[in-house]
Amino acid sequence: MEFFHRATSFPFMSTRKLWYGLSIVLIVISLLSLATRGLNLGVDFTGGVTVQATFPAAVNRDAVIAALTGAGYADPQVTIFGTSREIAIRLPPTKQSTEEVRGKIEQILHAVDAGAQIQQVEVVGPQIGGELQRSAAQALVATLLLIFGYIAVRFHTWRLSLGAILAVLHDPILVLGTFSLTRTTFDLTVVAAMLAVIGYSLNDTVVVFDRIRERFHTGRRLDPVAVLDQSINQTLSRTIMTKVVTLIVVVALYVLGGPVLRGFSEALIIGIVAGTYSSIYISSAVALDCGLRAEHLLATAAKKPLDDLP
């Protein structure tokens, strides 16, 4: 099945420097935002208390905030999610146990509405939050190192590995920058979404790289620019169809999933769009500018006698 009715011949590589410039601008903005504004870290990383509760009728959010503030909780964050009768409460770290927190919050909510019921209470200490930060960073670094090794072994050249790594770095940096600018809560679900985005983007990149190797094999004398343009155009229908179908599902999750899934779905949307772009204009283009040639991909294949002739 093809997305386009006829074969495309877009000159992707001829405009790569323009897209390099766009990527550099976006990355600089993202890094500046991360350096100056940081991330709005969730309870998973900072430590704190999260409470999910239901009410028999629509929740008066302002009344809940006032009750929590009056009980001594500074800057409580109350979010209505799912239906108008459900809330999520986020509170600063505390030394109290889970049961002690449950009992106190239950009293506060009953003062607002006697029919309020607590569904879940989670208490995360600052030490655990710090350990989760380190674990998340280690997972991202290990993923990048394994990707570099996998591409280098599979395609026998560091040029494609470098292109793939830069593309893989490009996507999560844009995700982090967007989360920093929008102040969306950054928690472990977002880290999971970023790892999924890295794998999803890499899969698309490998498909393009496989087609590049096939084209070099059938046309060793072709200009590398022509080979890369042909390879990207030949895989373009697949790329668009898979990304559009995935985006339909993720956008539905973003719109209908409520605040609990907002960060997860937002990271996936940004990552899918950025991954589509980077698999075309970053990974392949960087390999080309590093001097990618047919002999780099076919070095292990036996040469024909005429190959060495001018």
C-alpha positions as CSV (number, residue, x, y, z in Angstrom):
1,M,0.0,0.0,0.0
2,E,1.3,3.4,-1.0
3,F,0.4,6.8,0.5
4,F,1.3,8.6,-2.8
5,H,-0.3,7.6,-6.1
6,R,2.9,8.0,-8.0
7,A,6.6,7.7,-7.1
8,T,8.0,10.8,-5.4
9,S,11.3,12.5,-6.1
10,F,11.7,15.2,-3.5
11,P,15.3,16.6,-3.3
12,F,15.7,16.1,0.4
13,M,19.5,16.3,0.5
14,S,19.7,19.6,-1.4
15,T,17.9,21.5,1.4
16,R,19.6,19.7,4.3
17,K,21.6,22.8,5.4
18,L,18.4,24.8,5.8
19,W,17.0,22.1,8.0
20,Y,20.3,21.9,9.9
21,G,19.8,25.5,10.8
22,L,16.3,24.9,12.0
23,S,17.4,22.0,14.2
24,I,20.2,24.1,15.7
25,V,17.8,26.9,16.5
26,L,15.3,24.6,18.2
27,I,18.1,22.8,20.1
28,V,19.6,26.0,21.3
29,I,16.2,27.3,22.5
30,S,15.5,23.9,24.3
31,L,18.9,23.9,26.0
32,L,18.6,27.6,27.1
33,S,15.2,26.9,28.5
34,L,16.5,23.8,30.4
35,A,19.4,25.8,31.8
36,T,17.3,28.8,32.9
37,R,13.8,27.4,33.6
38,G,14.6,23.7,34.2
39,L,11.9,21.0,34.3
40,N,8.7,20.9,36.3
41,L,9.7,17.7,38.0
42,G,6.9,15.5,39.3
43,V,6.7,13.7,42.6
44,D,8.6,10.7,41.2
45,F,11.8,12.9,41.1
46,T,11.3,15.5,43.8
47,G,9.6,13.5,46.4
48,G,6.2,14.4,47.8
49,V,2.6,13.1,48.2
50,T,0.1,12.3,45.5
51,V,-3.5,11.6,46.3
52,Q,-6.4,10.5,44.1
53,A,-9.9,10.9,45.4
54,T,-13.5,10.8,44.2
55,F,-16.5,12.9,45.2
56,P,-20.3,12.1,45.0
57,A,-20.8,15.3,43.0
58,A,-18.8,17.8,41.0
59,V,-15.7,18.9,42.9
60,N,-15.3,22.4,44.1
61,R,-11.6,22.7,43.3
62,D,-11.1,26.0,45.1
63,A,-12.7,24.7,48.3
64,V,-10.3,21.7,48.3
65,I,-7.3,24.0,47.8
66,A,-8.5,26.3,50.6
67,A,-9.0,23.3,53.0
68,L,-5.5,21.9,52.3
69,T,-3.9,25.3,52.7
70,G,-5.8,25.9,56.0
71,A,-4.5,22.5,57.2
72,G,-0.9,23.6,56.7
73,Y,0.0,22.2,53.3
74,A,1.9,24.9,51.3
75,D,1.1,25.4,47.6
76,P,-1.1,22.3,47.1
77,Q,-1.8,21.4,43.5
78,V,-5.3,20.1,42.8
79,T,-6.2,18.8,39.3
80,I,-9.6,17.5,38.1
81,F,-9.1,14.5,35.9
82,G,-11.3,11.8,34.3
83,T,-14.7,13.2,35.3
84,S,-15.7,16.3,37.3
85,R,-16.0,14.1,40.4
86,E,-12.3,13.0,40.5
87,I,-9.3,14.9,41.6
88,A,-5.5,14.4,41.9
89,I,-3.7,16.2,44.7
90,R,0.0,16.9,44.7
91,L,1.6,18.0,48.0
92,P,5.2,18.8,49.1
93,P,7.4,16.0,50.7
94,T,6.5,14.9,54.2
95,K,8.0,12.7,56.9
96,Q,4.6,11.1,57.7
97,S,3.8,7.6,56.7
98,T,1.4,6.7,54.0
99,E,-1.4,5.8,56.5
100,E,-0.9,9.0,58.5
101,V,-1.1,11.1,55.3
102,R,-4.2,9.1,54.2
103,G,-6.0,9.8,57.5
104,K,-5.2,13.5,57.5
105,I,-6.2,14.1,53.9
106,E,-9.3,12.1,54.4
107,Q,-10.4,14.4,57.3
108,I,-9.6,17.5,55.2
109,L,-11.7,16.2,52.2
110,H,-14.6,15.1,54.4
111,A,-14.7,18.7,55.7
112,V,-15.3,19.7,52.0
113,D,-17.7,16.9,51.2
114,A,-18.6,14.1,53.6
115,G,-19.0,11.6,50.7
116,A,-15.4,12.1,49.5
117,Q,-13.4,8.8,49.2
118,I,-9.6,8.4,48.8
119,Q,-8.7,6.0,46.0
120,Q,-4.9,6.1,46.2
121,V,-2.1,7.7,48.3
122,E,1.5,7.6,47.3
123,V,4.4,9.0,49.4
124,V,7.8,9.4,47.7
125,G,10.8,10.5,49.8
126,P,13.4,12.9,48.4
127,Q,16.1,10.2,48.6
128,I,14.0,7.9,46.4
129,G,13.3,10.7,44.0
130,G,17.1,11.3,43.6
131,E,17.7,7.6,42.9
132,L,15.0,7.7,40.3
133,Q,16.6,10.7,38.6
134,R,19.9,8.8,38.4
135,S,18.2,5.6,37.1
136,A,16.4,7.6,34.4
137,A,19.6,9.2,33.3
138,Q,21.5,5.9,33.3
139,A,18.7,4.3,31.2
140,L,19.0,7.1,28.6
141,V,22.8,6.9,28.4
142,A,22.8,3.1,28.1
143,T,20.2,3.3,25.3
144,L,22.3,5.7,23.3
145,L,25.5,3.6,23.7
146,L,23.7,0.4,22.6
147,I,22.2,2.2,19.6
148,F,25.6,3.4,18.5
149,G,27.1,-0.1,18.8
150,Y,24.1,-1.7,17.0
151,I,24.2,0.6,14.0
152,A,28.0,0.4,13.7
153,V,27.9,-3.4,13.7
154,R,24.9,-3.7,11.4
155,F,26.1,-1.3,8.7
156,H,29.9,-1.5,9.1
157,T,30.5,2.2,9.2
158,W,30.6,4.9,11.9
159,R,29.1,7.4,9.6
160,L,25.6,6.0,9.8
161,S,26.1,5.4,13.6
162,L,26.9,9.1,14.1
163,G,23.9,10.2,12.0
164,A,21.6,7.8,14.0
165,I,23.0,9.0,17.4
166,L,22.6,12.7,16.5
167,A,19.0,12.0,15.3
168,V,18.3,10.1,18.5
169,L,19.7,12.9,20.6
170,H,17.8,15.5,18.6
171,D,14.4,14.1,19.5
172,P,14.6,13.8,23.3
173,I,16.3,17.3,23.5
174,L,13.2,18.8,21.7
175,V,10.9,16.9,24.0
176,L,12.7,18.1,27.1
177,G,12.8,21.7,25.8
178,T,9.1,21.7,25.1
179,F,8.4,20.4,28.6
180,S,10.6,23.1,30.0
181,L,8.8,25.8,28.1
182,T,5.3,24.6,28.7
183,R,6.0,23.6,32.4
184,T,4.2,20.3,31.9
185,T,5.0,17.9,34.7
186,F,8.0,15.7,34.0
187,D,7.7,12.3,35.7
188,L,8.6,8.6,35.1
189,T,5.8,8.2,32.5
190,V,7.5,10.9,30.4
191,V,10.8,9.1,30.7
192,A,9.1,5.9,29.4
193,A,7.6,7.9,26.5
194,M,11.0,9.3,25.6
195,L,12.6,5.8,25.5
196,A,9.7,4.6,23.3
197,V,10.3,7.6,21.1
198,I,14.0,6.8,20.8
199,G,13.1,3.2,19.7
200,Y,10.4,4.3,17.4
201,S,12.6,6.9,15.7
202,L,15.5,4.4,15.4
203,N,13.3,1.9,13.7
204,D,12.4,4.4,11.0
205,T,16.0,5.4,10.6
206,V,17.1,1.7,10.2
207,V,14.5,1.2,7.5
208,V,15.9,4.2,5.6
209,F,19.5,2.9,6.1
210,D,18.6,-0.5,4.8
211,R,17.2,1.0,1.6
212,I,20.3,3.1,1.3
213,R,22.5,0.0,1.5
214,E,20.2,-1.7,-1.1
215,R,20.5,1.2,-3.5
216,F,24.3,1.4,-3.2
217,H,24.4,-2.4,-3.9
218,T,22.5,-2.1,-7.1
219,G,24.1,1.2,-8.2
220,R,27.6,1.6,-6.8
221,R,28.5,4.3,-9.4
222,L,25.5,6.4,-8.4
223,D,26.1,9.8,-6.7
224,P,25.5,9.4,-3.0
225,V,23.1,12.4,-3.0
226,A,21.0,10.6,-5.5
227,V,21.1,7.3,-3.6
228,L,20.0,9.0,-0.4
229,D,17.2,11.0,-2.1
230,Q,15.9,7.8,-3.8
231,S,16.0,5.8,-0.6
232,I,14.1,8.4,1.5
233,N,11.5,8.8,-1.3
234,Q,11.0,5.0,-1.6
235,T,10.4,4.7,2.1
236,L,8.4,7.9,2.4
237,S,4.9,6.3,2.0
238,R,5.6,3.8,4.8
239,T,7.0,6.5,7.1
240,I,3.9,8.8,6.6
241,M,1.4,6.0,7.0
242,T,2.9,4.5,10.2
243,K,3.4,7.9,11.8
244,V,-0.1,9.2,10.9
245,V,-1.8,6.1,12.3
246,T,0.2,6.3,15.5
247,L,-0.5,10.0,15.9
248,I,-4.2,9.4,15.6
249,V,-4.0,7.1,18.6
250,V,-1.7,9.3,20.6
251,V,-3.7,12.5,20.0
252,A,-6.9,10.7,21.1
253,L,-5.0,9.7,24.3
254,Y,-3.9,13.3,24.7
255,V,-7.4,14.7,24.3
256,L,-9.4,12.1,26.2
257,G,-6.8,10.7,28.7
258,G,-7.0,13.6,31.1
259,P,-4.2,15.2,33.1
260,V,-2.8,11.8,34.3
261,L,-1.8,10.8,30.8
262,R,-1.1,14.3,29.5
263,G,2.6,14.3,29.9
264,F,3.0,10.8,28.5
265,S,0.9,11.5,25.4
266,E,2.5,15.0,24.9
267,A,6.0,13.5,24.9
268,L,4.9,10.9,22.3
269,I,3.4,13.5,20.0
270,I,6.5,15.7,20.0
271,G,8.8,12.7,19.7
272,I,6.9,11.2,16.7
273,V,6.9,14.4,14.8
274,A,10.5,15.2,15.6
275,G,11.5,11.6,14.9
276,T,10.0,11.7,11.4
277,Y,11.9,14.9,10.7
278,S,15.2,13.7,12.1
279,S,15.1,10.3,10.3
280,I,15.0,12.3,7.0
281,Y,17.0,15.4,7.6
282,I,19.4,14.5,10.4
283,S,20.5,10.8,10.3
284,S,20.9,10.4,6.5
285,A,22.1,14.0,5.9
286,V,24.8,13.8,8.6
287,A,26.1,10.5,7.1
288,L,26.3,12.1,3.7
289,D,28.2,15.1,5.0
290,C,30.6,12.7,6.8
291,G,31.5,11.3,3.3
292,L,29.3,8.2,3.1
293,R,30.1,6.2,0.0
294,A,29.1,2.8,-1.4
295,E,32.4,1.2,-0.3
296,H,31.7,2.0,3.3
297,L,28.5,-0.1,3.3
298,L,29.8,-2.9,1.0
299,A,33.3,-3.2,2.4
300,T,32.8,-6.9,3.2
301,A,31.4,-7.8,-0.2
302,A,33.7,-9.2,-2.8
303,K,34.7,-6.7,-5.5
304,K,34.3,-7.4,-9.2
305,P,37.5,-7.0,-11.3
306,L,36.0,-4.0,-13.1
307,D,35.3,-2.2,-9.9
308,D,38.9,-0.9,-9.7
309,L,38.9,0.5,-13.2
310,P,38.5,4.2,-13.7
